[in-house]
Amino acid sequence: MDAATVKALLQNHMPECEFRVQGEGANYDITAIGDVFEGLRPVKKQQLVYAALSDEIAEGSIHAVNIRTFTPEQWQQQA
């Protein structure tokens, strides 16, 4: 598994979001940006992203994931 494959899985599951994925092997850092995160509690935001990768996590293709989520407005403030 590589970062491009992980990004494709995420985009297929959540096409309304933009993803930045770094990492290799079974460990990835994921930044997710989308309006879908507006007003959600942190745990719910993480669950949305994990859901896109649940099969790969269950089978062991992905072992560790660090997820950061932002609304577009929050992302603009990061720049």
C-alpha positions as CSV (number, residue, x, y, z in Angstrom):
1,M,0.0,0.0,0.0
2,D,1.2,3.5,-0.8
3,A,0.0,7.1,-0.1
4,A,-1.6,7.4,-3.5
5,T,-3.7,4.3,-2.9
6,V,-4.8,5.5,0.5
7,K,-5.7,8.8,-0.9
8,A,-7.8,7.1,-3.7
9,L,-9.6,5.0,-1.1
10,L,-10.4,8.1,0.9
11,Q,-11.6,10.1,-2.1
12,N,-13.8,7.3,-3.3
13,H,-15.5,7.1,0.1
14,M,-15.6,10.9,0.7
15,P,-15.6,12.7,-2.7
16,E,-16.6,16.0,-1.1
17,C,-13.3,16.2,0.8
18,E,-9.8,17.0,-0.1
19,F,-7.1,14.7,1.3
20,R,-3.4,15.1,1.8
21,V,-1.7,11.7,2.6
22,Q,1.9,11.1,3.6
23,G,3.5,7.9,4.7
24,E,4.4,4.5,3.4
25,G,4.1,0.8,4.3
26,A,1.3,0.6,6.9
27,N,1.7,4.0,8.6
28,Y,0.0,7.2,7.2
29,D,-0.6,10.8,8.2
30,I,-3.9,12.0,6.7
31,T,-5.1,15.6,6.5
32,A,-8.8,15.8,5.5
33,I,-10.4,19.1,4.5
34,G,-14.2,19.4,3.9
35,D,-17.4,21.0,4.9
36,V,-18.6,17.6,6.2
37,F,-16.6,18.2,9.4
38,E,-18.4,21.4,10.3
39,G,-19.9,21.2,13.8
40,L,-18.8,17.6,14.5
41,R,-17.1,16.4,17.6
42,P,-13.5,15.3,17.1
43,V,-14.3,11.6,17.6
44,K,-17.0,11.7,14.9
45,K,-14.6,13.4,12.5
46,Q,-12.1,10.6,13.0
47,Q,-14.8,8.0,12.6
48,L,-15.8,9.4,9.2
49,V,-12.2,9.0,7.9
50,Y,-11.6,5.6,9.5
51,A,-14.7,4.3,7.9
52,A,-13.1,4.8,4.5
53,L,-10.2,2.6,5.5
54,S,-11.9,0.0,7.7
55,D,-11.3,-2.9,5.4
56,E,-7.6,-2.1,5.0
57,I,-7.2,-1.6,8.7
58,A,-9.0,-4.9,9.5
59,E,-6.8,-6.9,7.0
60,G,-3.6,-5.2,8.3
61,S,-2.6,-3.3,5.1
62,I,-2.9,-0.2,7.2
63,H,-1.6,-0.3,10.8
64,A,-1.3,3.2,12.1
65,V,-3.1,6.4,11.0
66,N,-2.7,9.9,12.2
67,I,-5.8,11.9,11.1
68,R,-6.2,15.7,11.2
69,T,-9.5,17.2,10.0
70,F,-10.4,20.7,9.0
71,T,-13.3,22.6,7.5
72,P,-12.2,24.7,4.5
73,E,-12.3,27.8,6.7
74,Q,-10.1,26.2,9.4
75,W,-7.6,25.0,6.7
76,Q,-7.3,28.6,5.3
77,Q,-6.4,29.7,8.8
78,Q,-3.6,27.1,8.9
79,A,-1.9,28.7,5.9
